[in-house]
Amino acid sequence: MKVLLTAFDPFGGEAINPALEAVQKVRSSLGSIEVVKLEVPTVFGKSIERVREVIEEIHPDVVLCIGQAGGRFDITVERVAINLDDARIADNEGNKPIDKRIAEDGQPAYFATLPIKAMVDAIRKAGIPSSISNTAGTFVCNHLMYGVLHILSGMQYPVRGGFLHVPFIPSQVVAKPNAPSMSLSDIVTALEAGIIAIGEHDSDVKISGGKEF
């Protein structure tokens, strides 16, 4: 199985992006799973096109995109992406779309086609907090997740896709009182556990992953 693993460059004034730092440390081979890594610009439009180019080039079986969710304390596997850009801050090229559809011919939303509950379960079994998230936001993370799933929905061969958010790492919260963080080594362990779970599950497990709010 070949997994295309993507991560954004730093954005929002941060010097680093823990998603990219972690992806760079993920092993390129996890048993029978080949991991191909890709840095993606935190830019509306360009992020989708960059991933599209590499999908067409390497023909992966899975596309897993990784992003930073500063303020979250755990590893969150995203369930759904919506067809909407509504930026609170500008991307890395100054774009700030408001109430804009990502794909005019796309569905209102796309659900991840990865075994998200199995991924969360595997990450927890590795000793790292994890949960399912029901919102990927409305910034470039949701933009890319939606765009990738829209691309994959039109593929002539089956490719699974989804998105995972990671917290800040400790160096990012030195001047952010009470902001949660997670060690880079734990994030790497979580990513590898999640990828292995994808390889082990063609369909998801039947365990609770819901939230009250």
C-alpha positions in Angstrom: 0.0 0.0 0.0 1.3 3.5 -0.9 0.3 6.4 1.3 0.7 10.0 0.3 1.3 11.9 3.5 1.0 15.7 3.3 1.7 18.5 5.7 1.5 22.3 5.5 4.3 24.8 5.8 4.2 27.2 8.8 1.4 29.8 8.8 -0.3 32.4 11.0 3.0 33.9 12.2 4.4 30.5 13.6 8.0 29.8 12.9 7.3 26.1 12.5 4.4 23.8 11.8 4.3 20.7 14.0 2.5 18.8 11.2 5.4 19.2 8.9 8.0 18.6 11.6 6.3 15.3 12.4 5.6 14.2 8.9 9.3 14.6 8.1 10.1 12.2 10.9 7.6 9.5 10.0 9.3 6.4 8.7 9.2 6.0 4.9 8.3 2.3 5.3 5.9 0.9 7.9 5.9 -2.9 7.2 4.3 -3.3 3.8 3.2 0.4 3.7 5.2 2.9 1.6 5.0 6.5 2.8 5.5 9.3 0.3 5.8 12.7 2.0 4.8 16.0 0.6 5.1 19.6 1.9 2.1 21.7 0.8 1.8 25.5 0.8 -0.7 27.0 3.2 -2.5 28.7 0.4 -6.0 28.4 -0.9 -6.2 26.8 -4.3 -2.5 26.1 -4.6 -2.6 23.5 -1.9 -5.2 21.4 -3.7 -3.4 21.7 -7.0 -0.1 20.6 -5.5 -1.6 17.5 -4.0 -3.5 16.8 -7.3 -0.3 16.9 -9.2 1.4 14.3 -6.9 -1.7 12.1 -6.9 -1.6 11.9 -10.6 2.2 11.3 -10.5 2.5 8.5 -7.9 -1.0 7.0 -7.9 -1.3 6.4 -4.1 -3.8 4.1 -2.5 -4.4 6.5 0.4 -4.0 10.3 0.8 -3.7 11.4 4.4 -3.3 15.2 5.0 -1.9 16.5 8.3 -2.4 20.0 9.7 -1.9 22.0 12.9 -4.8 22.7 15.2 -3.4 25.0 17.8 -5.6 24.9 21.0 -6.5 21.3 20.7 -4.9 19.0 23.2 -5.1 15.7 21.4 -4.7 14.1 18.0 -7.9 14.6 16.1 -9.0 12.6 13.1 -11.4 14.6 10.9 -14.7 13.1 10.0 -16.0 15.6 7.4 -15.0 18.5 5.2 -17.5 21.2 4.0 -17.6 23.0 0.7 -16.8 26.4 2.2 -13.9 28.8 2.6 -14.4 31.4 5.4 -11.0 32.6 6.5 -10.4 34.4 9.8 -6.8 35.1 8.9 -5.0 35.4 5.6 -3.2 32.4 4.1 0.5 32.6 3.3 -0.1 34.6 0.1 -2.5 37.1 1.7 -5.7 35.4 0.4 -8.7 35.7 2.8 -11.8 34.2 1.1 -15.1 34.7 2.9 -18.2 32.5 2.3 -16.7 31.0 -0.9 -17.5 27.6 -2.3 -14.4 25.4 -2.8 -15.8 23.5 -5.7 -18.9 24.8 -7.6 -19.6 21.3 -8.9 -18.9 19.6 -5.5 -21.1 18.1 -2.8 -22.0 20.3 0.2 -19.7 18.0 2.2 -17.5 14.9 1.9 -16.9 12.4 4.6 -13.4 10.9 5.1 -13.1 7.5 3.5 -10.5 6.3 6.0 -11.2 4.1 9.0 -11.2 7.1 11.4 -12.4 5.2 14.5 -9.8 2.5 14.0 -7.2 5.2 13.7 -8.2 6.9 16.9 -8.3 3.5 18.6 -4.8 2.7 17.4 -3.4 6.0 18.5 -5.0 5.7 22.0 -3.5 2.2 22.3 -0.1 3.8 21.6 -0.7 5.8 24.7 -1.5 9.1 23.0 -4.8 11.1 23.4 -6.9 11.0 20.3 -10.5 11.6 19.2 -12.7 12.2 16.2 -13.3 15.8 15.2 -16.5 16.8 13.4 -15.1 20.0 12.1 -11.9 20.7 10.2 -12.6 24.5 10.4 -13.0 26.7 7.4 -9.4 27.6 6.7 -6.9 25.9 4.4 -7.0 22.6 6.3 -10.7 22.1 5.5 -10.1 23.5 2.1 -7.5 20.8 1.3 -9.4 18.0 2.9 -12.5 18.9 0.9 -10.5 19.4 -2.3 -8.7 16.1 -2.0 -11.9 14.2 -1.3 -13.5 15.9 -4.2 -10.6 14.8 -6.5 -10.7 11.2 -5.1 -14.5 11.0 -5.7 -13.9 11.4 -9.4 -11.0 8.9 -9.7 -11.5 5.8 -11.9 -9.8 3.6 -9.3 -10.5 3.7 -5.5 -8.3 5.9 -3.4 -9.1 6.5 0.3 -8.5 9.9 1.8 -8.8 12.0 5.0 -7.3 14.5 7.3 -5.7 14.5 10.8 -4.9 17.5 13.0 -2.1 17.7 15.5 -1.6 20.1 18.5 1.1 22.7 19.0 4.5 21.3 20.2 6.0 22.7 23.4 8.3 25.3 21.8 5.2 27.0 20.3 3.4 27.6 23.6 6.2 29.2 25.6 4.5 32.5 25.2 1.0 31.1 25.1 -0.2 30.7 28.7 -2.4 27.6 29.3 -2.2 26.6 25.6 -2.0 22.7 25.3 0.8 21.1 23.5 2.2 17.6 22.7 5.8 16.4 22.2 6.9 16.0 18.6 7.9 12.4 19.3 4.4 11.6 20.5 2.9 13.2 17.4 5.2 11.1 15.2 4.2 7.9 17.1 0.5 8.9 16.6 0.9 9.4 12.9 2.6 6.1 12.4 0.0 4.3 14.5 -2.8 5.9 12.4 -1.2 5.0 9.1 -0.7 1.4 10.2 -4.4 1.2 11.3 -5.3 2.4 7.8 -3.4 -0.5 6.3 -5.0 -3.0 8.7 -8.6 -1.9 8.1 -10.5 -1.9 4.8 -13.6 -0.8 6.7 -14.0 1.0 10.0 -14.6 -0.5 13.4 -17.9 -0.2 15.2 -17.0 1.7 18.3 -18.4 5.0 19.7 -16.8 8.1 18.4 -19.5 10.6 19.0 -19.6 13.8 21.1 -22.3 15.6 23.0 -21.3 19.1 21.6 
